[in-house]
């Protein structure tokens, strides 16, 4: 059943949004549980933190860095099949991983296979709100990102419970089965009503049919003119039956009329070639867009700071005297702030008078300031909790604006590839952030400088977001 225009912002759009939220929740659950699962891998597979950390890093890297590939897959086969593929690949990867007894095997199965499956599902989440919502699009994206925040909030306790009851083997099997419910959510996704690519194809089809009709009309006029002026050698005219016979013969032998007559036969092939060419041009256009590339730079700075901050926050709390359980609760507080912010910022951004860049400049600027000041007010656990909550509020609001920014800067027609590029930029920051922060800590011996590094990254991200507004105004000033 095709989705109609009435489903934009209404009706079945909310069912598709519920499916996207479910996929984001499942992907977040698997991704954020990797930290707890890594402890079990050290106990049951190999007690080497340097080697086992590559498993979680590969999972997050595949989840984010393969975004452009996931975007091209979704651009070609659609959201439903992409989500099905994501759920199936995650199940297969986690199932095989449950039988692996080596770090290398877990890297390829749990890290790469399951990670790419999560990447496919996450890319669908980044596209669905843009194709089903128009006026309420930012709010829809905010609700989707709430799913990721909920995944962060529940991943630790669920993974810990499963490990206590079923050990590593059973935990990987159960989490893989839970992630397979992406396919259930995928079954609720229909053809998007705001797929510009589909609209363009239908418009081209109408244009081609109109051109074919004109071509056939021109052929008929040429045949009639040929019959009117044709005759025998003694000046007599042809009979009506002779005209009809000659007309058919002329139609068969004339190359021009032959092409017009059989143009419908090659129509599908020509349309397919045109669609492929148009898709390639659209992708290249989104890649070369100066404003969109600048936005990806913004995301790299933001993810550098976010990864450095989250990676060292629990360890910093323990160094300051907190227990391991209390230190891990800081991530739950961060997740609670993130859930609140992702929804509220989505609603706020739905106001037509509010610019996305203004929101992001403000929130990233505040995040940079409170992160720089955190070492000065982190003596007590109470202040650490306060910082964690407000850090989640101001920093993770960026997640809700990724989809709207990708649509605004790269276009709705190529949003699948555009959102994949944004995820790739996140992956760059999340891979390099902990490495740089660890190097700073090893060189200085103080965690304070890692938070200063994170704060500077947030301020740079806020500055580059402000520069996007300048690039968007350049064409109007020419």
N, C-alpha and C positions, 0 to 999 in steps of 0.2 A: 504494500500500500504506500503510495507516495504521500509525502508530507506537504500540506498546502501552506499558503501564505498566512492563513489564520493561526498557524502554530507558532508564529514569531511573537515572542514575549507572552504567549498564552497557550492554553491547551497542552498539547503533547510536548511542548518545549520544556515543561517542568519535569516530565518523565525522563526526557533525555538528560536534563540537569542532574536528576537524582542518580542516574546511571553514572554520570561523570564523577559526581561526589563519591560514589561507592568505589569506583576504580582508583581515585586518588587516595582514599582511605586505605585500601588494600596495598597499593604501592608504597605508601608511607609506612605502613606496618612492617612490611618486609624489609624496607631499606633501613629504618631506624632501629630495627631489632638486631642488626648486624653487630653492634657494639657489644651487646650482651652475649650473643652467640659466639663471638670471638673468644670470650673467656672460656666457654665450654670447649672450643676447638683446641685451646692451649692445654686443657686438662686431658682431653681424650685422643688428640691426634699428635700434636707436637708442641712441646713447651718452649717455644721460641717466639717472643712477641714481635721480633722484626720480621720473621717469615709469615706468621699468621696475620699480621696487620695488612699484608698484601691482599688477602682475601676480601676484607671489607673495602679496601681501597679500590680493588678491581670492580666490586659490586657498584660502588658509588660512581666510579669512572665510567663504567658501561651504562649506568643509569642516565648519565648526563652527557658525556662526550659523544655518544652515538646518536644524539638528538637529530643532527642533520640527516642521517640515514633513516631514522624513524620517520622524519618529516617527509622524505621522498617516498617512502613506502606508503604512508597514509595518503599522500597526494595522488598516488596511482591507484590504490585499491579501496580507499575510503575508510571511514572511521570504524564501522562495524567489524570488518574483516581484520583491521589492525588491532582492535581490542581483543578479538578472538585469538589472534596470533600471539599477542602479549601474554594473555592468561595461560595459553597452552605451553608456550616456551618457558614461562616461569615454573609451571608444574613439572615439566620434564627436567629442567635444570635442578630444581630442589630435590626431586625424586632420585636422580642419579647421584647428587651430592650426598644424600643420606647413606649411600653405600661406599663412599670414597674414604680411604684411610690415609691419604697423603695430601699435603698442602697444595701441590701442583694440580691434583685432580679437583680439589675444591675451588681453586682459582678458575679453572675452565668451566666448571658446572655451576657452582653457587655464585661465583663472581661474574663470569662473562655471559653464560646462557640466561640465568635468572635476571641478571642486570639488564640485558638487552630486552628481555620480556617486560620488565618494569618500565623501560624507556619507551617502548611501544605504547603501553597503557597511559603513561604520563603525557605523551604527545597528543593522544586522543582527548585527554582532559583539557589540554590547552587550546583545542580547536572547537569542541562542541559548543561552549557558551557563545563563541563568536558567530556560529552558524545558526543558532536557534534564538538568539536574543539580539535586540537592537537598542531599544531605549533603556532596558535594564541590563545591558551587557556587563558593565563593571560590577554590579551587584551579583550577577551570576558567576563571574570569575571569583569574586570574594567567597561565595559559598563553596565553590570547588576547592579553593585553597584551604578552607576550613577543614576539609577532609584530610589534607596533609598534616595540618596541625593536630587533629585528633589522632592520626597515626603516630605522631611523635609522642603524644600524651600517653597512649596505651601500649606502645610497642615494648617498652622496658618491662612493665609488670607481667604482660602476657608471655613474653619470651622467658622470663625468669620462672614463671609457674610451669611452663611446658618443659623446661630443662630439668626442673626438680622432679617432675612426674615421669617423663619419658626419655630423658637424656638427649644427647645430640641427634641420634638417628631418628627417634620419634618426633622430635621438635621440627626438624627439617621437613619430614613428611607432612606433618600437620600444617605447618605454615605454607608449604607448597599447595596443599589442598585448599586452604583458605584463599590463597592468591588466585587459584583457578576460578573462583567466583567472579573474576573479571569477565569471563565468558557469559555468565548469567546477566551481568550488567550490559554486556555488548549486545545481547539479544534484544534489548529494549531500544537500541539506537536505530533510527530510520534514516531515510534520505533527508539531508539537511535542506530546509527551505531557503536559506540564504547562501547557497553555494554558488558564488559568482561564476565559477568555472562551468557549472551546469547551465546557468543562464546564458553565458556566452556561446556554448555549444548549440543550444536551442535557437538562439538568434542567428547563428551562422547557418544552421539547417534551413531556417525560413528564408534567409537570403539566397541560399543555394537553390532552393526549390523555385523561388521567384525568378532567378536567373535562368534556370532550366526551362521554365515556361516561356520566358521571353525568347530563348534560343529556338524552341520548337515553333513559336509563332513566326519568327523570322524564316525558318525553314519552309513553313507552309506558304508564306508570301513568295518566296523564291520559286517554289514549285508552280504556283499559279501564274506568275509572270512568265515562266518558261513555257507553260502550256499555251498561253495567249499568243505568244510570238512564234511558236513553232508551227511548221507546215511541211507539205511534201514538195518535191522538186518542181511540180507543175503548178504550184501556187494554191492548191486545195488545202483546206484545214483538216485537222485530225478529228475523228469522231470522239464522242464522249468516252466510249470504251477504250479507244486507243490512247486518249489522254490519261485515263486512269492507269492503264498498263504502263505507259511511259513515266507516269508520276512515280509509280512504285519502283520502276527501274532506276529512275533518277535518284530516288531516295536511297537506294541501295548503293549506288556507285559514287555519290558525292561524298567526299571525306568530311566536309563541314557538317552536312546533314546527318551523316552517320554518327559523328561525335555527339551531336545534339540528341539523336534518337536514343543512344545508349549511355547518355550521361548519368542516368540514375543507377546504372549497374556499378559504376566505379565511385558512386557517391560516398559510400561508407568508408572505403579505403582512403579517399581524399580527405574526408572529415577526420579520420584517425590520424593521418599525417599532420593535418593542420593543428589538431589538439596537442599532439606531441611537441610540435614546434612552438606553439603558444605557451605550453607549460614550461619548456626550457627557457624561453625568453623571460617569462614571469619570474622564474627562480633566479636567473642572472640579474634581473632588475632589483630583486629584493636584496641580493648579496651586495650589489654595488651602490645601494642607497646610502648616502653619506650620513643621514640622520639615524638610520637603523644601525649602521656600523658603530656610530658614536654611542648609541644606547647599549650595544653589546659591550663596549668598553666600560660603561657604567656598571653593568652587571658583573663584569670581571672584578672591578674594585670592590663592589659590595660583597661578592662571594669570598674574596680573599679575606676581608675583615670578619665576615660571619663565621667562616671555617676556623680561623685562628681563635676567635673568641669562644666558640662552642667547644672546640677541641681542648682548650686549656682551662675552661671554667671549673670543671669538677676537680682537676688536680690542684688548681690554685686554692680552692676552698679547703681541700685537705691540708695543704701546706699552712693555711691560716688557722688550722685547728679543728675543722669540721670532721665528722665521722664520714666514712664512705657512703653510708645510706643517706645522710643529710646532704652530702655533695651531689649525689645522683638526683635528689629531689629538686635541685636547682634547675635541672633540665625540664622537669615537669612544670615548674613555675614558668619557665621560658615558653614551654608549649602552650600553657594556659593563656599567657599574654598574646601568643601568636594566633590562637583561635579567635580571641576577641578582636584583634586588630584586622585580621584578614576579612572578616565579615563587615565590620564597621567601615573600613576604608573602601570596600567594594560598594556599600550603600552611598558613601560620601561621594565617590567618584561618579556615581550615576547622575549626579546633578550636572545638567548640560552646561552650566556656567563655570564649572570647576575643571581646570586643566590638570591632566595627569602629571605633567612635569612639575607643576607647582606643589602638588601633594608630595611627590617623591623628593624634591629638593628639601622641603621642610622636614619630612620624617627622617631622611638620611642625615641631614644636618644635626638634628637633635640626637640621633643615634651616635654620631661621631663625638658630640660633646660629652654625653653621659659615659661613653666608653673611655674617653680620655681621663675623665674625673673618677672613674671607678677605683683605681688603686688608692685614691686619697680617702675613700669612705667605705673600705671593705674590711675593716677591722672586726666587725661582728657579723654573725650569720644572718641577723635580721636585715642588715643592709645588703648583704649578698642576695637574699630573696627578693628584696625590693628592686635591685638592679636587674635581676633575671627577668622579673615580670615586665618591667618597663622596657627592657631591651627587646623582649619578644614583641611588645606592642609596636614599638617604633621601627625596628629593623625588619620584621617579617611582614609588614604591610607592603613591602616591595613585591612579595609573591603575588598579591592580588592584582597588581598593575602590570604584570608581565604580559598577560594575554591582550588586554586593551592596547598596550604599547606596541605589541607585535602587529596587531591589526592596523593601528593608526599609521605606523611607519613602513610596514612591509606590504600591507594590503590584505583584504579578506581572501582574495583568490589564492594567495600563496601563504596563508597563515600557518598551514601545517609545516612547511619548510622553515618559515620564519620563526615559529615557536621552537622548532628543533635547533635552530642556530642559537637562540637564547639559552636553551638548556646546555648547549655545548659551551657557551661562555661561562655558565655556572660551574660546569665540570672543571674548566681550567682553574677557576678560583678555588674550588673545593679541594683540588689535588695539590695545588701549590701553597695554599694558605697554611695548613698545618706544618708543612716542611719549612717554610720561611719562619713561622712562629717558633718552631722547635730550635732552629738554628739561632734565632735571637736569644732564646732562653739559655741555650748551651754556652753562648758567647758571653752573656752578661751574668748568668746565674740568678736572674730575677724574672718573675712572671710579669712584673709591672710593665716592662718594655714590650711584651707581646700585646698587651691591651692598648698601649700607645700606638703600636703599629696598626692594630685593628681600627682604632679611632681615626688615624690619618687616612686609612683606606676608605672609610665611610665618608669623610669630608671630601676626598677626591671624587668619590662616586656622586656626591651631591653637586659638586662643581661641574662635572661632566654632564649631569642631567640638565643643569641650567643652560649649558652650551647647546643642548638639543633645541631649545626654544629659539635660539639665535639662528640655527641652521634652517628651522622650519619657516622662519620669517624672511629668509634671504630671497626666495622667488618673488614674494610680493613687493619687495623693494626695488626689483630690477625694472 
